[in-house]
Amino acid sequence: MTKQGLLAGGAMLLALAGCASTAGAEESASSAGSRPATTREDRIANRDPYPSTYRAYPSVATVVTNVTIFDGEGGRIDGGQILMADGKIVAVGQTVEQPAGATVIDGTGKWVTPGIIDVHSHLGDYPSPGVDALSDGNEATDPATPEVWAEHSVWPQDPGFTRALANGGVTTLQILPGSANLTGGRSVTVKNVPGRTMQQMKFPGAPYGLKMACGENPKRVYGERNRAPSTRMGNIAVNRQMWMRAQEYDRRWDAWEENGRGNAPNREADMDTLREVLDGRIQIHNHCYRADEMAIVIDMAKEFGYTVSTFHHAVESYKIADLLRENEICSAMWSDWWGFKMESYDAINENIPLVHNAGACAIVHSDDPDGIQRLNQEAAKALADGRRMGIQIADEVAWTWLAINPARAIGVDEWTGSLKAGKMADVVLWNGNPLSVYTRPEKVWIDGALMFDANDPARRPVTDFELGQPGEGDVK
């Protein structure tokens, strides 16, 4: 495509983003973050100071027919149909009613799935190109930095977003701080749409997570500086001291809210986040490889009364799958990435199917700007490895690793993660079996808006950064 063509496509997306921005401003005026505070606590500490201004792009009623459908919750329909309208899934079945004027797409020989959800991404915080000036994912100045928020580093022009959409069918992603610190900061969940600001991408209503880390990374980063922690026992000691402070902070605020006497306690940005965790409004997403460390973290969570949503990377989850099941903790895993440090050494390719087969929550994640473009293939590899050892998991069931399971892990399953009536129309039409290495997304809808079409150059989103700098002879 010529640069003029790219500029035209970029202008179209910018115009759409402008429409979304205007509507979003109207919506944000009535959002929780902008409404007048109604309680004493709200007047002191607004829990939503950076509200989402996301609004869906324009959509039309669309019916896709004659497709194989994986519904994201383990169901399958052969030769089925799906109807999207007003940004929502309206109906999925063998046949659906086609409204007058709807766009009808014949999907013979193709598959439809929910959009892929990646629970572990650093897009925007570690954008491309990977240079120091854009490296904003680790606030590696203290082992505990719960006060930082990943969203305050997200660069919407990261080309990784458009690659994940067009090559990987990724419609929703959780962006996390890095793992240099024991407590790295808040995560943010975004819709994978073009936006001029982070808030235009921010998933409305999605809860925050808190990134924590076990093992080698924190003890290496701070041990090399002759600071605590420098050992695994130091990791837990620093964590426990942090949670003790957080409990005391929570008690002070609880007491003030209950009796209302005197001045409110002084706010502390780090403790505000940890209090939200202790009160159940933020769940933990814990970078952790070894089974023994995951078990210790589970005990520490019980000691202080918070919830671990998901262990990330979790290459040894197969060793404690029963423990994870009993504690309702998900594992976000790679199919076969291992051996790059000691704590990742005892991995096996059958990790994901073994965790699934034990009745625990299994998720395929990326942690990588390239891996996010082929999560469907990563799931396929894990599925094949499980079958080779005798674990028979149906294709449509394996798709839960990319859809409803990650949606539940980040708290957005009420709105997305499966093709159920009333949910957001986050949908991918694949040009073949999505578990094949030869298959690519043909069309991707987000909230019913056609955001990518492999057959239409005008529906291939391009960020401003990708357009480059104007040169001699270019449009001025």
C-alpha positions in Angstrom: 0.0 0.0 0.0 1.3 3.5 -0.8 1.9 6.0 2.0 -1.0 8.0 0.7 -3.2 5.0 1.0 -2.0 4.4 4.6 -2.6 8.0 5.4 -6.2 7.7 4.1 -6.7 4.6 6.1 -5.2 6.2 9.2 -7.4 9.3 8.7 -10.5 7.0 8.5 -9.6 5.3 11.8 -8.8 8.7 13.4 -12.2 10.0 12.4 -13.8 6.9 13.9 -11.8 7.3 17.0 -13.0 10.9 17.1 -16.6 9.7 17.0 -15.8 7.2 19.7 -14.2 9.9 21.7 -17.1 12.3 21.5 -19.6 9.6 22.5 -17.2 8.4 25.2 -17.0 11.9 26.7 -20.8 11.9 27.0 -20.7 8.4 28.6 -18.0 9.3 31.0 -20.1 12.2 32.4 -22.4 9.6 33.9 -19.7 7.0 34.8 -18.8 6.1 38.3 -15.6 8.1 38.0 -17.4 11.4 37.2 -20.6 11.2 39.2 -20.7 13.4 42.3 -19.4 11.5 45.2 -22.2 10.1 47.4 -20.4 8.7 50.4 -17.8 10.1 52.8 -15.2 7.6 51.5 -15.9 8.4 47.8 -15.3 12.1 48.6 -11.9 11.2 50.0 -10.8 8.5 47.5 -12.3 8.3 44.1 -11.9 4.7 43.0 -12.2 5.5 39.3 -10.1 8.6 38.7 -9.2 7.6 35.1 -12.5 6.4 33.7 -12.9 4.6 30.5 -14.2 6.7 27.6 -14.4 3.7 25.3 -17.4 3.6 22.9 -17.9 0.9 20.3 -17.1 1.8 16.7 -20.1 1.9 14.2 -21.5 -1.5 13.4 -24.2 -3.0 11.2 -26.4 -6.1 11.7 -24.4 -9.0 10.4 -25.2 -12.7 9.9 -22.5 -15.3 9.2 -23.8 -18.6 7.9 -22.5 -22.1 7.1 -19.7 -22.0 9.7 -18.3 -24.2 12.3 -18.8 -22.4 15.6 -16.8 -22.8 18.8 -18.8 -20.9 21.4 -15.9 -20.3 23.8 -17.5 -22.3 26.6 -16.9 -25.7 25.1 -19.8 -25.9 22.7 -19.7 -26.6 19.0 -22.1 -26.1 16.1 -21.3 -27.5 12.7 -22.9 -25.6 9.8 -24.2 -23.0 12.1 -25.1 -19.3 12.0 -24.4 -16.3 14.2 -26.3 -12.9 14.3 -24.7 -9.7 15.6 -26.6 -6.5 15.9 -26.2 -3.3 18.0 -22.8 -4.4 19.2 -24.1 -7.6 20.8 -24.5 -11.3 20.0 -28.2 -11.7 19.2 -28.4 -15.4 18.4 -26.2 -18.4 17.7 -27.5 -21.7 16.4 -28.1 -24.0 13.5 -30.2 -21.3 12.0 -30.9 -17.7 13.1 -33.5 -15.1 12.0 -31.9 -12.7 9.5 -33.1 -9.1 9.9 -34.0 -7.1 6.9 -31.0 -5.3 5.6 -28.5 -7.3 7.5 -25.1 -8.0 6.0 -24.9 -11.7 5.2 -21.6 -13.5 5.0 -21.3 -17.1 3.7 -18.7 -18.8 5.8 -18.6 -22.2 4.1 -15.4 -24.0 5.1 -14.6 -21.4 7.8 -14.8 -21.2 11.6 -16.2 -18.6 14.0 -15.0 -18.2 17.6 -15.1 -15.5 20.3 -12.2 -13.1 20.1 -9.1 -14.3 21.8 -8.4 -12.8 25.3 -4.7 -12.5 26.4 -4.4 -12.2 30.2 -0.7 -11.5 30.1 0.5 -8.7 27.8 2.9 -5.8 28.0 1.8 -4.1 24.8 1.9 -0.4 25.2 4.1 -0.6 28.2 6.9 -2.3 26.3 5.9 -1.2 22.8 7.7 -1.6 19.5 10.4 -0.5 18.7 12.0 -2.1 21.8 14.2 0.8 22.8 15.0 2.3 26.3 13.0 5.4 25.6 9.8 3.3 25.3 10.6 0.8 28.1 8.0 1.7 30.7 6.8 -1.6 32.2 9.0 -2.0 35.3 9.3 0.7 38.0 12.4 -1.1 39.3 13.1 1.4 42.1 11.7 -0.6 45.0 10.7 -4.2 45.4 7.1 -3.2 46.2 5.4 -0.6 44.0 1.7 -1.2 44.3 1.2 2.5 43.7 2.0 2.4 40.0 -0.7 1.7 37.4 0.2 0.0 34.1 -2.3 2.2 32.2 -0.2 5.3 32.9 2.5 3.8 30.6 0.2 2.5 27.8 1.1 4.0 24.5 -1.9 3.5 22.2 0.3 3.8 19.0 2.2 0.6 19.8 2.1 -1.4 16.4 1.8 -4.5 18.5 -1.9 -3.8 19.0 -2.8 -3.9 15.3 -0.6 -7.0 14.8 -2.4 -8.8 17.6 -5.7 -7.9 16.1 -5.0 -8.8 12.5 -2.7 -11.8 12.9 -4.0 -13.2 16.2 -7.7 -12.4 16.4 -7.0 -10.8 19.9 -9.9 -8.5 20.9 -9.3 -8.1 24.7 -6.0 -8.0 26.6 -4.8 -7.4 30.2 -1.7 -5.2 30.3 0.5 -5.9 33.3 3.6 -4.3 34.7 6.8 -6.3 34.5 8.2 -8.8 37.0 11.3 -7.0 38.4 9.4 -6.3 41.6 7.6 -8.4 44.1 4.6 -6.1 43.7 4.7 -4.5 40.3 1.5 -2.4 40.2 -2.0 -2.4 38.9 -3.0 -4.0 35.6 -5.4 -2.6 33.1 -7.7 -4.4 30.6 -8.3 -2.9 27.2 -10.3 -3.5 24.1 -8.0 -3.9 21.1 -9.2 -0.9 19.2 -7.5 2.2 17.8 -7.6 5.1 20.2 -5.8 8.4 20.7 -5.7 7.8 24.5 -5.5 4.9 26.8 -8.9 5.7 28.2 -10.5 5.2 24.7 -9.2 1.6 24.8 -10.0 0.9 28.4 -12.5 -1.9 28.9 -15.6 -0.3 30.6 -16.3 -2.0 34.0 -13.3 -4.3 33.9 -11.8 -4.7 37.4 -8.2 -3.9 38.1 -5.6 -6.6 38.9 -2.4 -6.4 40.9 0.7 -7.8 39.4 3.0 -9.7 41.8 6.0 -11.9 41.2 7.8 -14.8 42.8 11.2 -16.3 42.4 14.3 -15.4 40.5 13.4 -12.0 39.0 12.9 -9.9 42.2 15.8 -11.5 44.1 18.1 -11.0 41.1 17.2 -7.4 40.5 17.5 -6.3 44.1 20.1 -8.8 45.2 22.5 -7.3 42.6 22.0 -3.9 44.3 22.7 -5.4 47.8 19.1 -4.8 48.8 16.4 -7.0 50.1 15.1 -9.3 48.8 18.1 -11.3 47.7 16.6 -14.8 48.4 13.3 -16.5 48.1 12.8 -16.3 51.9 13.5 -12.6 51.5 10.8 -12.4 48.9 8.2 -13.7 51.2 9.4 -11.6 54.2 9.1 -8.4 52.2 5.7 -9.4 50.9 4.4 -10.2 54.4 5.7 -6.9 55.8 3.8 -5.1 53.0 0.6 -6.9 53.8 0.9 -6.2 57.5 1.1 -2.5 56.7 -1.9 -2.8 54.4 -4.0 -4.5 57.0 -3.3 -1.7 59.5 -4.1 0.9 56.9 -7.4 -1.0 56.1 -8.3 -1.1 59.8 -7.7 2.7 60.2 -10.0 3.5 57.2 -12.6 1.0 58.3 -12.7 2.6 61.7 -13.0 6.1 60.3 -15.8 5.1 57.9 -17.7 3.3 60.6 -17.7 6.1 63.3 -17.1 9.1 61.1 -15.3 11.0 63.8 -12.3 13.3 63.2 -10.3 13.7 60.0 -9.9 10.9 57.5 -6.6 9.0 57.7 -3.9 10.2 55.4 -4.1 8.6 52.0 -1.1 6.6 50.7 -1.1 5.6 47.0 0.5 2.2 47.6 -1.8 1.3 50.5 -4.9 2.5 48.5 -4.3 -0.3 46.0 -3.6 -2.9 48.6 -6.7 -2.0 50.5 -8.7 -2.6 47.3 -7.1 -6.1 47.2 -8.0 -6.8 50.9 -11.5 -5.7 50.3 -11.9 -8.0 47.3 -12.1 -5.4 44.5 -8.7 -6.2 43.0 -7.4 -9.7 42.4 -3.8 -10.9 42.3 -2.1 -12.0 39.1 1.1 -13.6 40.2 4.1 -14.3 38.1 5.2 -17.7 39.5 7.0 -20.7 37.9 7.6 -23.3 40.6 5.0 -25.4 42.3 6.4 -25.0 45.8 6.3 -21.2 45.5 2.8 -21.2 44.2 1.8 -23.2 47.3 3.5 -20.7 49.6 1.7 -17.8 47.9 -1.6 -19.6 48.4 -0.9 -19.9 52.1 0.2 -16.2 52.3 -3.0 -15.2 50.6 -5.0 -17.1 53.2 -2.9 -15.5 56.0 -3.8 -12.0 54.9 -7.2 -12.6 53.4 -6.8 -11.8 49.7 -7.5 -13.8 46.5 -5.1 -15.0 43.9 -6.9 -15.0 40.5 -4.1 -16.5 38.4 -0.6 -17.8 38.5 1.2 -16.6 35.3 3.8 -18.7 33.4 3.2 -21.4 36.0 5.3 -24.1 34.2 5.0 -26.4 37.2 1.2 -26.1 37.7 0.9 -29.8 36.6 2.5 -30.8 39.9 -0.2 -29.1 42.0 -3.2 -29.1 39.7 -5.4 -30.5 42.5 -4.4 -27.7 44.8 -5.1 -25.1 42.2 -8.5 -26.6 41.5 -9.4 -26.7 45.2 -8.5 -23.0 45.6 -10.1 -21.9 42.3 -6.9 -20.5 40.9 -6.2 -20.3 37.2 -2.9 -21.0 35.5 -1.9 -18.9 32.5 0.7 -21.0 30.7 2.8 -21.3 27.5 2.6 -24.4 25.4 6.4 -25.2 25.2 8.5 -22.2 26.3 10.9 -23.3 29.0 14.5 -23.6 30.1 15.6 -20.0 29.8 16.3 -19.9 33.6 16.4 -22.4 36.4 12.8 -21.9 37.7 11.5 -22.6 34.2 13.5 -25.8 33.7 11.1 -28.4 35.0 8.4 -27.6 32.4 6.6 -30.2 30.3 4.7 -29.8 27.1 1.7 -31.5 28.6 1.3 -28.9 31.4 -1.8 -27.2 30.0 -3.8 -30.4 29.2 -2.8 -31.9 32.5 -4.1 -28.9 34.4 -7.3 -28.9 32.4 -7.8 -32.6 32.9 -7.5 -32.2 36.7 -10.5 -29.9 36.6 -8.4 -26.7 37.2 -8.6 -23.5 35.1 -6.2 -23.6 32.2 -5.3 -20.5 30.1 -2.9 -20.0 27.2 -1.1 -16.6 27.5 1.6 -14.8 25.6 3.9 -12.4 27.6 5.3 -11.6 24.2 4.5 -9.2 21.3 5.1 -12.0 18.8 3.4 -14.8 20.8 0.2 -12.8 21.1 -0.1 -13.1 17.3 -0.4 -16.9 17.4 -2.1 -17.9 20.6 -4.4 -20.2 18.6 -1.3 -22.1 17.5 0.0 -22.3 21.0 -3.3 -23.8 22.1 -3.1 -26.3 19.3 0.4 -27.4 20.3 -0.7 -28.0 23.9 -3.8 -29.9 22.7 -1.7 -32.2 20.5 0.8 -32.8 23.3 -2.1 -33.8 25.6 -3.5 -36.2 23.0 -0.2 -37.9 22.5 -0.2 -38.8 26.2 -3.8 -40.0 26.0 -5.7 -36.9 27.2 -8.5 -36.5 24.8 -9.8 -32.9 24.8 -12.2 -31.8 22.0 -11.1 -28.8 19.8 -14.0 -26.7 21.0 -13.2 -27.4 24.6 -9.6 -26.4 24.2 -10.9 -23.0 22.9 -12.0 -22.3 26.5 -8.2 -21.7 27.2 -8.4 -18.6 24.9 -11.9 -17.4 25.7 -14.1 -17.9 28.7 -11.3 -19.0 31.1 -9.2 -15.8 30.6 -12.4 -13.8 30.7 -13.2 -15.2 34.1 -9.6 -14.7 35.3 -9.7 -11.0 34.6 -13.3 -10.5 35.6 -14.9 -9.7 32.2 -16.8 -12.9 31.6 -20.1 -11.1 32.2 -19.5 -9.2 29.0 -17.3 -11.2 26.7 -15.4 -14.5 26.4 -18.2 -16.5 24.7 -20.7 -16.4 21.9 -23.8 -16.1 24.1 -26.8 -13.8 23.4 -26.4 -10.4 25.0 -22.6 -10.5 25.3 -20.3 -8.1 23.4 -20.0 -9.2 19.7 -16.2 -9.8 20.0 -16.0 -12.3 17.2 -13.4 -13.8 14.8 -14.1 -15.4 11.4 -11.1 -17.7 10.6 -10.4 -18.8 7.1 -10.0 -22.4 8.2 -9.7 -24.5 11.4 -8.3 -22.0 14.0 -6.2 -24.8 15.5 -4.3 -25.1 12.2 -0.9 -23.4 11.6 -2.2 -22.4 8.2 -5.2 -20.5 9.4 -5.5 -16.8 9.8 -8.2 -14.4 10.9 -10.3 -13.3 7.9 -12.5 -10.8 9.8 -12.5 -9.5 13.4 -15.4 -7.7 15.0 -15.2 -5.9 18.3 -18.5 -4.9 19.8 -20.0 -5.8 16.4 -17.8 -3.3 14.6 -15.8 -4.8 11.8 -12.3 -3.8 12.9 -10.2 -6.0 10.5 -11.0 -7.5 7.1 -8.2 -9.4 5.3 -9.9 -8.7 2.0 -10.4 -5.0 2.5 -7.3 -2.7 2.8 -9.5 0.0 4.4 -10.2 -2.4 7.3 -6.6 -3.0 8.3 -5.9 -0.6 11.2 -2.6 1.3 11.1 -1.3 3.4 13.9 0.1 6.9 13.4 3.5 5.7 14.4 3.5 3.1 11.6 2.8 5.8 9.0 6.3 7.1 9.6 7.6 10.6 9.0 6.6 12.7 6.0 9.4 12.8 3.4 10.0 14.5 0.0 7.0 14.2 -2.2 4.7 12.9 0.5 1.3 14.4 1.3 1.8 17.5 3.4 
